[in-house]
Structures are given as structure tokens and as C-alpha cells.
């Protein structure tokens, strides 16, 4: 088990995984490969090398740490890291289209840069490549990935349906429904990454299952922290406009927790959400109703549960506190 701090762990794992990830992407049709490379932050539109660093590689790191938890070298988890990262980016390409998000990490999303049809096709290619990668590693690894993908799609469906439901009344979205959605949409793939790394490292079933549970708790915390950043985060750091989630009236955990509070301000908050209330005023009311505090408390509870998997601890505090 490494004693490096989280940024060093992420850097080490990215360096281990990137050659295999690039080799996999290099097998794609050149046009699809360019879109994939763009989505990873490796190039600009047209193929010129990019100056952006891309994502942090959390899922890659979880797969490598999962292998090391089994007593195997980190490279044993590389096929899992590649497959899960490919599925993650596939889901982002489609997610950005469904949400209509024009930007990610401070630059145009793939559908804005290349078009909707090409972005869908690139996502499909990445998913097919993920399956191929794990099939080469052994058929036992495909079942966990398939289960995680089913959960991810279920969570995405719930998230889209949340947008159609009212802010108040018996049909409103409850915080416990949001927790279940976040576990499926975000937690399933994080759990899968750690579990697959352990599986390829030869871990016993109990260890594989424990890492999957820990990753799922980590995913809920990760999603909730993203929700907090979506309201109060620094746009220079997040790459998203300030109060962007409130302008889009997204049903995120801080908002739902605030609406569920017994304070008189919760009713005023609901009225503003149902109208064209100013995002600054809405953000202040969410905080007044305890939404921000409740969200961070829930994230910490989930992190505490994830800490039962000692191998994942280098990443936990870092992921909870990032940019807050």
C-alpha cells in the first residue's frame, strides 16, 4: 500500500495506465479516435496536441489500487482501468448531449465541437472498445462491467426523470431517491473500477465485494460534492459558470435537502425555484435552509463508509475537499 498523497497517487496511476489507454484508442477509426483523444484532453479539434491536462483519472486510480489491494502489482489492474475509463468517457459524451451541456473542463464538449451524431458514434465506439479490452483480460471481468453499466443507465434514467417532477407535493424528488440515483449513476462505475482491479489481481470474492461497496459510497460522496461545487464552486476551477446548476434548475442534493427542511424559508425557496428567481437569492436560501451543510454531512458519512476499504484512503479526503 502506497503512502503517497492523493495527487501523487493519481499521477502515478495515470502514468501507469495512459500508454495502454492510448494504445486502445489508437485502434479506433481515425476520426473516432480523434474525438476520443479530444474527450480525454489529449488533442484539440483537428488533432493538434492539447495543452489541457484532461481529467484527474480517479477511476483509473481505483482500478490500480484495487489490484494492489489484492497483493498484485498495479499493472495487473491496467486492463480494468482502461475499460472503466473508456466506459466513463462514453457516458460523459452521451450525458453532455442529454443535458445539453456546451462545455466540459473549460472547453466545448464533443457534441458542440464535432456535432451530435459524431459524438454519439464516438461514445458507442468507446463502449465497444471497453468490452473488447475486458474480453481480452478474461470473461469473468465482463459481468461486473455489464452490471455497472446497467446501474449507470438506470441512474441516468432516474436523473432525467427527476427534471420532469415538481419541486413540491407528494411527487417531489426526495433526498433518499437522489442517493439511490447517485449510487447508480456515479457510484456503480467507481465501485466497478476498484472491484475489477481486485478481481484481475486475484483477490477473493469477499475483497472484490467490499471494494465495490466502498466505491459505491465514494461515488455518492463524489456526486454530492460535485453538486455543492455546481452551486458554490469557483468557475475558474470547476470550468462551469457560477450557479450554473441553479440556472438550469437541476434537482441536486443541496436543493432537495433544503426543500426537505422544516424551516419557513423552504417554502420561499420552492416558490423561487418554480419562478424565474435569481440564482444568487436561491443559493442564499439553500444555505439558510441547511442544504449546503446537509450535503457536506452526507458526503462525509459516505466517505466514512468507504474508509472501510483501507486501500482507497489516499483518495478519500482529497475527493471530499477538492475545491471546496
C-alpha positions as CSV (number, residue, x, y, z in Angstrom):
1,X,0.0,0.0,0.0
2,X,1.5,3.3,-1.1
3,X,1.9,6.2,1.4
4,X,1.9,8.9,-1.3
5,X,-0.6,11.8,-1.0
6,X,-3.6,11.7,-3.3
7,X,-2.2,13.9,-6.1
8,X,0.9,11.7,-6.3
9,X,-1.3,8.6,-6.3
10,X,-3.3,9.9,-9.2
11,X,-0.2,10.9,-11.1
12,X,1.4,7.5,-10.6
13,X,-1.7,5.6,-11.7
14,X,-2.3,7.8,-14.8
15,X,1.3,7.3,-15.9
16,X,0.8,3.5,-15.5
17,X,-2.5,3.4,-17.4
18,X,-2.0,6.0,-20.1
19,X,0.1,4.0,-22.5
20,X,-2.4,1.2,-22.6
21,X,-5.3,3.7,-22.9
22,X,-3.6,5.4,-25.8
23,X,-2.9,2.1,-27.5
24,X,-6.6,1.1,-27.2
25,X,-7.8,4.4,-28.6
26,X,-5.3,4.1,-31.4
27,X,-7.2,1.0,-32.6
28,X,-10.3,3.1,-33.4
29,X,-11.3,4.6,-36.8
30,X,-9.1,7.7,-37.1
31,X,-12.0,10.1,-36.9
32,X,-13.5,8.4,-33.9
33,X,-10.0,8.2,-32.4
34,X,-9.6,11.9,-32.7
35,X,-12.9,12.6,-30.9
36,X,-11.9,10.2,-28.2
37,X,-8.5,11.8,-27.9
38,X,-10.2,15.2,-27.7
39,X,-12.5,14.0,-25.0
40,X,-9.5,12.7,-23.0
41,X,-7.9,16.1,-23.3
42,X,-5.0,14.8,-25.5
43,X,-5.7,16.9,-28.6
44,X,-7.7,19.8,-30.0
45,X,-10.2,19.7,-32.8
46,X,-8.3,18.7,-35.8
47,X,-5.8,16.6,-33.9
48,X,-3.2,19.2,-32.7
49,X,-1.7,18.4,-29.3
50,X,-3.7,19.9,-26.4
51,X,-2.4,21.9,-23.5
52,X,-5.2,20.8,-21.2
53,X,-4.4,18.0,-18.7
54,X,-7.7,16.2,-19.1
55,X,-9.4,14.6,-16.1
56,X,-7.9,13.5,-12.8
57,X,-8.1,9.8,-13.6
58,X,-10.0,8.8,-10.4
59,X,-11.4,5.6,-11.9
60,X,-8.1,4.6,-13.3
61,X,-6.5,5.0,-9.9
62,X,-9.2,3.0,-8.2
63,X,-8.6,0.0,-10.5
64,X,-4.8,0.1,-9.9
65,X,-5.4,0.4,-6.1
66,X,-7.8,-2.4,-6.3
67,X,-5.2,-4.7,-7.9
68,X,-2.7,-3.6,-5.2
69,X,-5.2,-4.4,-2.5
70,X,-5.1,-8.0,-3.8
71,X,-1.4,-8.1,-3.3
72,X,-0.7,-7.9,-7.1
73,X,1.3,-5.2,-8.9
74,X,-0.7,-2.2,-10.0
75,X,-0.2,-3.2,-13.7
76,X,-2.5,-6.1,-13.1
77,X,-5.3,-3.6,-12.8
78,X,-4.5,-1.7,-16.0
79,X,-7.0,-3.6,-18.3
80,X,-9.7,-2.8,-15.7
81,X,-8.6,0.9,-15.6
82,X,-8.6,1.2,-19.3
83,X,-12.1,-0.4,-19.7
84,X,-13.7,1.6,-16.9
85,X,-12.2,4.8,-18.2
86,X,-13.5,4.1,-21.7
87,X,-17.0,3.5,-20.3
88,X,-16.8,6.6,-18.2
89,X,-15.9,8.8,-21.1
90,X,-18.6,7.1,-23.2
91,X,-21.1,8.0,-20.6
92,X,-19.9,11.6,-20.5
93,X,-20.2,12.0,-24.2
94,X,-23.8,10.9,-24.1
95,X,-24.6,12.7,-20.8
96,X,-23.4,16.0,-22.3
97,X,-25.8,15.5,-25.2
98,X,-28.8,14.6,-23.0
99,X,-28.1,17.6,-20.7
100,X,-27.3,20.0,-23.5
101,X,-24.1,21.0,-21.8
102,X,-21.9,23.1,-24.1
103,X,-18.7,23.0,-22.1
104,X,-16.7,20.5,-20.1
105,X,-13.4,21.3,-18.3
106,X,-13.3,24.8,-19.8
107,X,-13.7,23.9,-23.5
108,X,-16.5,22.8,-25.8
109,X,-18.0,19.3,-25.3
110,X,-17.5,16.8,-28.0
111,X,-21.0,17.2,-29.4
112,X,-20.5,21.0,-29.6
113,X,-17.1,20.6,-31.3
114,X,-17.9,17.8,-33.7
115,X,-21.7,17.5,-33.8
116,X,-24.3,15.4,-32.1
117,X,-24.3,12.4,-34.4
118,X,-20.5,12.1,-34.4
119,X,-20.4,12.4,-30.6
120,X,-23.0,9.6,-30.2
121,X,-20.9,7.4,-32.6
122,X,-17.7,8.2,-30.7
123,X,-19.4,7.2,-27.4
124,X,-20.6,4.0,-28.9
125,X,-17.1,3.2,-30.2
126,X,-15.6,3.8,-26.7
127,X,-18.1,1.4,-25.2
128,X,-17.3,-1.3,-27.7
129,X,-13.6,-0.8,-27.1
130,X,-14.2,-1.2,-23.3
131,X,-15.9,-4.5,-23.8
132,X,-13.1,-5.7,-26.2
133,X,-10.5,-4.7,-23.6
134,X,-12.0,-6.7,-20.8
135,X,-12.8,-9.6,-23.1
136,X,-9.1,-9.9,-23.7
137,X,-8.5,-9.9,-19.9
138,X,-10.9,-12.8,-19.3
139,X,-14.6,-13.4,-19.5
140,X,-15.1,-13.2,-15.7
141,X,-14.4,-9.5,-15.8
142,X,-17.2,-8.7,-18.2
143,X,-20.0,-9.5,-15.8
144,X,-19.1,-6.8,-13.2
145,X,-18.7,-4.2,-16.0
146,X,-22.1,-5.2,-17.5
147,X,-23.8,-4.9,-14.1
148,X,-22.2,-1.5,-13.5
149,X,-23.3,-0.2,-16.9
150,X,-26.9,-1.4,-16.2
151,X,-26.8,0.6,-13.0
152,X,-25.3,3.6,-14.7
153,X,-28.1,3.7,-17.3
154,X,-30.7,3.2,-14.6
155,X,-29.3,6.1,-12.6
156,X,-29.2,8.3,-15.7
157,X,-32.8,7.5,-16.5
158,X,-33.8,8.5,-13.0
159,X,-31.8,11.7,-13.2
160,X,-33.6,12.7,-16.4
161,X,-37.0,11.8,-15.0
162,X,-36.3,14.0,-11.9
163,X,-36.3,17.0,-14.2
164,X,-40.0,16.3,-15.0
165,X,-41.1,16.1,-11.4
166,X,-42.4,19.1,-9.3
167,X,-40.5,20.9,-6.6
168,X,-43.2,20.4,-4.0
169,X,-46.0,18.0,-3.2
170,X,-46.2,14.2,-3.0
171,X,-44.5,13.7,-6.4
172,X,-41.4,15.8,-5.5
173,X,-38.0,14.1,-5.5
174,X,-36.9,13.1,-2.0
175,X,-33.3,13.1,-0.9
176,X,-33.3,9.3,-0.5
177,X,-34.3,8.9,-4.1
178,X,-31.4,11.1,-5.1
179,X,-29.0,9.0,-3.0
180,X,-30.1,5.9,-4.9
181,X,-29.8,7.7,-8.3
182,X,-26.3,8.9,-7.4
183,X,-25.2,5.4,-6.3
184,X,-26.3,4.0,-9.7
185,X,-25.2,6.9,-11.9
186,X,-21.8,7.6,-10.3
187,X,-21.1,5.0,-7.6
188,X,-21.6,1.9,-9.7
189,X,-18.7,2.7,-12.0
190,X,-16.4,3.7,-9.2
191,X,-17.2,0.5,-7.3
192,X,-16.7,-1.4,-10.5
193,X,-13.2,0.1,-11.1
194,X,-11.9,-0.9,-7.6
195,X,-13.6,-4.3,-7.8
196,X,-12.4,-5.1,-11.3
197,X,-8.8,-4.2,-10.4
198,X,-9.0,-6.5,-7.4
199,X,-10.6,-9.3,-9.5
200,X,-7.8,-9.1,-12.1
201,X,-5.3,-9.0,-9.2
202,X,-6.6,-12.3,-7.9
203,X,-8.5,-11.1,-4.8
204,X,-11.0,-13.4,-3.1
205,X,-14.7,-12.6,-3.7
206,X,-15.2,-11.0,-0.3
207,X,-12.5,-8.4,-1.1
208,X,-13.9,-7.8,-4.5
209,X,-17.4,-7.2,-3.0
210,X,-16.0,-5.0,-0.2
211,X,-14.2,-2.7,-2.7
212,X,-17.3,-2.5,-4.9
213,X,-19.4,-1.3,-1.8
214,X,-16.7,1.2,-0.8
215,X,-16.5,2.6,-4.4
216,X,-20.3,3.0,-4.4
217,X,-20.2,5.0,-1.2
218,X,-17.4,7.0,-2.7
219,X,-19.4,7.7,-5.8
220,X,-22.3,9.1,-3.8
221,X,-20.0,11.4,-1.9
222,X,-18.2,12.4,-5.2
223,X,-21.6,13.3,-6.8
224,X,-22.8,15.3,-3.8
225,X,-19.5,17.3,-3.7
226,X,-20.0,18.0,-7.4
227,X,-23.5,19.3,-6.6
228,X,-22.0,21.6,-4.0
229,X,-19.4,22.9,-6.5
230,X,-22.1,23.3,-9.1
231,X,-23.7,26.0,-6.8
232,X,-20.8,27.5,-4.9
233,X,-17.7,26.4,-6.7
234,X,-15.2,28.7,-8.3
235,X,-15.8,28.7,-12.1
236,X,-12.1,29.1,-12.7
237,X,-11.6,25.8,-11.0
238,X,-14.7,23.9,-12.0
239,X,-14.8,25.1,-15.6
240,X,-18.5,25.7,-15.2
241,X,-20.4,29.1,-14.9
242,X,-21.2,30.2,-11.3
243,X,-24.6,29.0,-10.2
244,X,-24.9,27.0,-13.4
245,X,-26.9,24.2,-11.8
246,X,-29.4,26.7,-10.4
247,X,-29.9,28.4,-13.7
248,X,-30.7,25.0,-15.2
249,X,-32.9,24.2,-12.2
250,X,-31.2,20.9,-11.6
251,X,-32.5,18.9,-8.7
252,X,-29.2,18.4,-6.9
253,X,-28.8,17.1,-3.3
254,X,-28.3,20.5,-1.6
255,X,-31.5,21.8,-3.2
256,X,-33.5,18.7,-2.3
257,X,-32.2,18.7,1.3
258,X,-33.1,22.4,1.7
259,X,-36.6,21.8,0.4
260,X,-37.0,18.9,2.8
261,X,-36.1,21.1,5.8
262,X,-38.8,22.3,8.2
263,X,-37.8,25.9,8.1
264,X,-40.2,28.6,6.8
265,X,-37.6,29.6,4.2
266,X,-38.1,26.2,2.4
267,X,-41.5,27.4,1.1
268,X,-40.0,30.6,-0.2
269,X,-37.2,28.6,-1.8
270,X,-39.7,26.4,-3.6
271,X,-41.5,29.5,-5.0
272,X,-38.3,30.9,-6.3
273,X,-37.4,27.6,-8.0
274,X,-40.8,27.5,-9.7
275,X,-40.4,31.0,-11.0
276,X,-37.5,32.9,-12.5
277,X,-35.9,33.7,-9.2
278,X,-32.4,35.0,-9.2
279,X,-29.7,32.2,-8.7
280,X,-27.9,34.3,-6.1
281,X,-31.0,34.6,-4.0
282,X,-31.8,30.9,-4.4
283,X,-28.3,29.9,-3.4
284,X,-28.5,32.0,-0.3
285,X,-31.9,30.4,0.7
286,X,-30.5,26.9,0.1
287,X,-27.7,27.7,2.6
288,X,-30.2,29.3,5.0
289,X,-32.3,26.1,4.9
290,X,-29.3,23.9,5.7
291,X,-28.9,22.4,2.2
292,X,-25.2,23.0,1.9
293,X,-24.5,21.7,5.4
294,X,-26.7,18.6,4.9
295,X,-24.9,17.9,1.6
296,X,-21.4,18.0,3.0
297,X,-22.5,16.0,6.0
298,X,-23.9,13.3,3.7
299,X,-20.7,13.3,1.7
300,X,-18.7,12.8,4.9
301,X,-20.9,9.9,6.0
302,X,-20.4,8.2,2.7
303,X,-16.7,8.8,2.9
304,X,-16.6,7.2,6.3
305,X,-18.3,4.1,4.9
306,X,-15.8,4.0,2.0
307,X,-12.9,4.1,4.5
308,X,-13.6,0.5,5.5
309,X,-11.6,-0.2,2.3
310,X,-8.2,0.9,3.6
311,X,-6.6,0.7,0.2
312,X,-8.8,3.6,-1.1
313,X,-7.9,6.0,1.7
314,X,-5.3,8.0,-0.2
315,X,-8.1,9.4,-2.4
316,X,-10.9,9.9,0.0
317,X,-10.1,13.2,1.8
318,X,-8.8,14.7,-1.5
319,X,-12.1,13.9,-3.3
320,X,-14.2,15.3,-0.5
321,X,-12.3,18.5,-0.1
322,X,-11.5,19.3,-3.7
323,X,-12.1,23.0,-4.5
324,X,-14.4,23.5,-1.5
